Amino acid sequence: MNRTAVINVVGLSNRLIGEHTPFIKSMMEAGSWTKIKPVLPAVTCSTQSTYLTGKWPKDHGIIGNGWYFKEEHEVKFWRQSNSLVQADKIWDICKREDPHFTCANLFWWYNMYSSVDYSITPRPNYLADGRKIPDIYTHPPELRDSLQTELGQFPLFSFWGPRTNIKSSQWIANAAYRTDEIYKPTLSLVYIPHLDYGLQKYGLDFSRIGKDLREVDALVKELVTFYRENEVQVMLLSEYGITDVNRPVHLNRVFREKGLLSIRIEQGLELLDAGASEAFAVADHQIAHIYVKDRSRLQEIKSVLQAIPGVEKVIEKEDQGHHLQHERSGDLIAVADASSWFTYYYWKDDKKAPDFARCVDIHRKPGYDPVELFTKPGDPFVSLKVIWKLIRKKLGFRTLMNVIPLQTELVKGSHGRIPEDSEDHPVVIVDTPSGVPEKPISAVEIHDL
């Protein structure tokens, strides 16, 4: 079995390939490429699981980046256990065919307690005094210390939040080189997230994202050159394309106005009480899963959703055509129109927003929040405030890093729905001239490439 590296360049679409990406363009011209018809929802966890299993979300169970855990009555995002993926992964199948097959997973999601041979994934230390210390989880465990001794601490705050930059993607690439040198895995899965940040902040504004494209192109060239020199075949792919948006849609605020959503007051601030709500939305970019307590009210709530500006369509879970009929899915699934995206916001007064709303807190928020990529615009003292808060944290004081604005209009790019223009679909590129078909392929077909 030939050694292969799959490099996941998040957010890459044919629309982005050109002036700012000369190396990636040269790969397309020398090898072969095609567009991928996105899975719904076109978000990280669902797409990766579809690629790795060759199954739809209805079969593998990853119906978004998070969902409502009904037994616990809690919304949870960005879980990490591979046991949540309810289907065999490509490495399971390859190992049955070839007992010498090995796989390294570098930062693709659901990368803890997996059957891969070598894994590296972000796993911060959450200390009792409130500090969040960057760290990783690896298998084998000794890889954690050896990598961070050699490469430095994983730059978590460059990986997500208002300080994102190329450093996290470069660290992952460096870890990929080291992993390949030590273990020589048959299959390497490498995650390069950098394009995701600027595209969500600025949309398809090339005057703002051109630098990001050039940085990613240079890093991809470095990675591909390394693998070619080590006789490893390379596949370049992406999960989704990002398109321009200009309208945030607050589904949960509408449900609250209709008396369908319940909240709980703690210390004068409002928390979503999902278990007590008649209906609520788990927002995930341009898709939202709507959980309904009393299914006899399903059509009533569907009508409420259909009347909201920015909602393009509402799918019932049982609809066979969208491959989302899984027990984890919402009873209804809302899809935004091309210019809109869904927030998780449910409060009416920003003074009553929960304390985590103004923080980077991906595990506590009951929905995805791209506003975490920003600090408050127009505040000349925001950098000084961050420095002061960091000093207090390092001194051991509990400090709330509440520097994230509640200004959803800042977000200019999103994904999750299936774009009408295939130029905004994800792509797959391989070294060999006839490695992929010319016609677009479905997301489940990536598994067999």
N, C-alpha and C positions, 0 to 999 in steps of 0.2 A: 504494500500500500504506500503510495507516494506521500511524502510529508507535505502538509498544506497549512497555510496561515490564512485565516479569515479576518480581515481588518474592517471593523465596523466604524465608518466615518459618519457620525450622527448628523442628520439634517442634510446630507448631500443629495442634490437632485441635478438633473441635466441642466436646469436653468442656471445653476451656479458654476458649471464647468466651462472654463474659457480663459479669458484674459488673466485672471488671478490664480488660475490653477494649471499652469503649463505641464506639470508632470502628470497629473491625473488625466489631462486631455491626451497626452502622449500614450498613456496606458490604453485608453479607449481606442486610439487609432492603430496601435500595434497589435492589440489583442482582440477581444470581443466583449460586447456589453449589451445589456438590454434594460428596459424599465421593469419595475416590479409593481404589480397591481397591489396596493396596500391592503392589509387586513384592517377590519374595523373592530376596535378602535386602533387608529394608527398612532400608537404610543409605545414607549420603550418596552415595557414588560410583556405586553401582548404580542408585539412584533417579534421580539427575540424568542419567546417561547414557541411561536408559530414556526419560525425558521428552524429552530433546533429540534422540534418534534415532527414537523411535517403535518401537524394537525391544526384544526381551527380552535378558537377559544372555547367553543362548546365541548370540545374533547379534552383539551389540556387544562382548562379551568382558569387561565389567567385572563380575566375579562377587563383588565385595566391595570394601572399602576397601583391601584388600591381598590378596596370594596368594603361593604358592610359585612362584618363578621356577625351573623345573625345570632349565634349561640351566646355571644358576649354583648350584643347590642352596641358594638363599637365600630367606628370606621378606622381602618388601618391602611396606611400607605407604606410602600417601600419595605415590605417584609423581605427577608433574606434566605429563608430555608428553601432548599431545592425540592423538599417534599411537597411544597405547594403546587408544583407542576405535575399534573396528573397524567403524564404520558411518558413513554420512553424517549430519551434524548438521543441524538445522533451518535454520541459516544457509546451509549449502551448497546446500540445495534452493531456498531463497528467492532466492539469488543467481543461480541458473540461470533462475529465472522472471522476475527483475527485476534488471538489471545495476546499478541505482542503490541496491539494498538494502544497508544496512550494519548491523553488529551490534557491540554493546559487551558484553563479559562482565566483570562485576565480582565476582570471588571465587567464582563457581561453579568446580567442580574440573576438573582436566585443562585448564588454562588457559595452558599454555606451548606455543609453536610451533604455534599453532592457526590456522585459516583465518578467525577473526573479525577484524574490522577494528581493534578497540580492546580491549585486555585489561589487566586489573590483577589480580595474584595475589600472595599472600605468598611471599617468597623471602629468608629471612634470610641474612646473611653468617656463615659458619662459619670463624672465624679460627684460625690455627695455634696460638695460645696458649690455645685452648679456649673463647674467648668466642663468644656468639651475638648478633649485632647485628640488630635489627629492620630489615627492608627489604622492598621489593616488586620484582616483575618486571612490566614493562609493554610493551605495543606500542601505538603507537610508543615507542621507548626514551626519548625526551625527556619523555614524560608522567610518568615516574618522578620526575625532579627537580622538575618544575613542581608536581606534586601535593604532594610532601613539603615543598617550600618554602612552599607556600600553606597546607596543612592540618596541617603538622607530621609528624614521623616516624610511620609506621604503628605503632599500639600493639599489637605482636605479643603481649606478655604479658597483654594484656586479651582476646586472641583465643583463647588456649588455655593451660591450666595453672591453678594454684590462685588466681591473681589475675584471673581473667576477670571482666569487667563490660561495661556497655553501651558503653564508649568505642570498642571495635573496630567494633561495628555502626554507631555514629554516624559514625565515620571513613569507613566504606564508603559510607554514605548521602551524606556530604559529597562524596566522590569521584564518586558517581553524578551529583550536581547539576553538578559542574564538567565532567564528561565530556559530559553532555547539552548544556551551554551551549556547549562548544567544537565538538563534532562533530555534534550532533543525529542520533544513530543511529536507524535505523528500528526496531530491536529492542534493548532494554536488559535484561540479565539481572542482577539485584541480589540479593546473598546477605546475609541478616540472621540471624546465628547465635545471638543472645543467649539465647533461651529454652532452647537445648540444654543449657546449663550447669547452671542451677538444677534443671531437671527430672531430670537424671542424678544430681545430688547428693541431692535431697530427694524425688523422685517427685512424685506428685500431691497434695502437701501445700500447699494454697492459703495457709496461714499463712506459708509460707516462700517460695513462688513468686509470690505476689500482686504484689510489687514489680516483679519481672521482667516480668510480664504488662503492668503499667501502663507500664513504660518502653518496651516493644516497641510497645504500642498507640500511645503518643505519637509514636514514631519513624515508625511506619507512616503515621500521620496526616500527618506532615510530608512524607514521601515522596510519598504519594498527592496531597496538595494541590499540591506542586511540579509533578508530572506533569500533573495536570488543568489547571493554569494555563498549561502549555505545550502543551496540546491533544494529550496523549499518553494513549492508552488504558491502563488498568491491569488486570493480572491478579495476584491474590495467591494463592500456593499454598504447600504444605509438602511435605516429603519422606516424613514418617512421624509417627506419634504415639508418645509415650513413656508407658509404663505402670509401675506399681509392681513392684519386685522385692525379694526378701529372701534369695535364696540364690545365692551364687557357686559355680560348678561348675568344678573344676580337671581338665579332660579329660587334659591332658598328664601330670599326676601319676599318673593311673590308668594311662596307657600306660607310664609308667616303672615302676610297680609290676609290670606284666605283662611287663616285659622287652622292650617294643616300642620304647621311645624311648631314644636315645643322647644322652649329654652329653659335653662336652669341658671339662676343668679348665684354667683360665688364672688364674694368680696366686691360686690357692686358691678361685676362684669358678667357678660352673658356667654354661656356655653350652649352648644347644640345638644339637646337631649334626644338623641336619635331613637332610642327605645320607646319614648313616650310620644313620638311624632306620628301623625297619620300619614304623612308623606314628607320625604326630604330627598335632596339631590346630593350625590357624591360626584362632584365636578372634577373632570380630568381633561384639561385642555379644551377641546371642542366637542367632547362627549360627556354626558352625565348619566349615571345610573340612578334611576328614581325608585326608591323602595317604598312600597305602599302597604300599610298595616292591614287594611280591610279591602280585599280584592273586589268586593262588590262596588267599591268606589273608583275602580280603575278607569272607567270611561270618563267619569267626572274629572279626575285628575289629569287624564290625557287631554281633555278639552282645555283645562287651565294652561297646560304646557303649550298647546298649539296656538294659543292666543298671545303668547309672549313674543314681542319683537326680538328677532335674532335666532329663534328656534326654527330650523328648516324642516325637520321632520321628527316624529315620535314613533319609535319602534316598540312593539310589544315583544316581550321576551320569547314568546313561542314562535315568532316569525322565523321560519326556516331559512330565509334567504340571506340572513346576516350572520349566521353561525355563532349566535350569542345565547342560545337556549341552554344555559348552565345554571345550576342552583345558586351560584354566587352572583349572577347578573341581577340588575334591578328588574322590577316588574315591568318598568318602562325604560327605554333608553332614548334620551334626547340627543339630537345631533344639531350642532350650530350651523348657521349659514356661513358662506365663505368669508364674510367680514367680521364674524363674531366669535367669541370664546366665552366659556362659563367660569365664573368665580365660585368660590365656596362661601362667600360672605352671607351672613344671615342676620346680622345686627342692623338696626335702623339708625343708631347714633354711634358715631366713631368713638365717643367717650366711653361707651359701654362695650367696645370690642374687647375680646379676651386678651390677656397680656401677651400670649404667644403670637398674636396677629402681626405685631410689629417686629417680630424676630424671625430669624431663619430657624424654623422648627418643623421639619418635614414629617415628623412622626406624630406630632400632636394635632396638626391641622386636619380637619375632616374633609380634605380635598387638596388638589394640587394648587400651588400658589406661585406663579411666575414673577410676581412682584418682589419676591425674595432676591431677585437679581439687581434690585435698585436700592439706593439710599435716597433720602428725601432731597429732591432737586431744589436748588435755590438756597439751601442751608449752607452758609459759608463756614460754619463751625462743625460740620458733620464729621470731618476727619479727626478733629481734636476730640470730639465726643467719643469716637470709637477708640482712640488711643487711651483716653482717660479710663474708659470702661475696661479695656484690656489690662491696663496697669492694675486696676482694682481686682480683676480676676486673678492675675498672677500673684497678688498679695494674699489671695485666699478669701476675699470678700465675695459674697453672693451679689452678682450684678446682672441685671437684665439688659441684654444687647438689643434694645428696642430702637433700632435705627432704620427699620424697613417702613416705607410710607404705606398708606392705605389709598394709593392712587392707581387704580386699575387701568386708567387711561394711558399710563406709561407704556404698557405692553403693546408692541407693534407687530409681533409675529406669533403664530400658533400652528397647531397641527392636531390631528385626531380624526377629523372627517376625511373622506376620500376626495381629493381635489378633482375638479372637472378636467383641468388641463394636465395631461400626462407629463408635461415638462416639470411639474411639481411632484411627481411620484419618485419614490426611491429608485436607486439603480444598483446593478451588480456588474462588476468589471472583472475579467480574468485575463491572465497573460496569454493564453492560447487563442489563436484566431477563430477557432470553431468551438470554443469552450461553452458558450451559452447560445441559445436560440436567438434569432433576430427579433421575433415577435415577443411582446411583453409576456411575462410569466406571473403566476399568482404567488402570493407569499408562501403558501405551503410547498411550492415546487422548489424553493431554495434548498430545502432539506436534501433533495436528491442530486443536486449539482455536485 
